[in-house]
Amino acid sequence: MIAYETRLGKIDISEAYLSKLIGHEVTSCFGVVGMAPSSNRQRIYGLISKNQALDTGIKVTGDADMINVELHIVVTYGMNINAIAESITEKVRYVVGEATGINVNKVIVKVDGIKE
């Protein structure tokens, strides 16, 4: 839970909210097929559930000043991975900043698979 005080009161933002917000934006990027599970909990949930959760493959750490985001993605074969990673990084920084006002320090994009 990320919490900070403003002049209007206390604001609490959960990591689950940030993960789902980021997951929605990343999966809509051109060249991204989907997200790859990053933990055993996500792998087991993926086996049980028929559809993929939006927070699959996303790890958010940090506090109210700055957060770090780690993403595990699957890309389309033949795409420029560097261009996809740069696009994702800029999109994540923009969306998190606009929605929450929290700065994103680092976005780590890990390509876990390639699909045709």
Secondary structure, 3 states (H helix, E strand, C coil): CEEEEECCEEEEECHHHHHHHHHHHHHCCCCEEEECCCCHHHHHHHHHCCCCCCCCCEEEEECCCEEEEEEEEEEECCCCHHHHHHHHHHHHHHHHHHHHCCEEEEEEEEEEEEEC
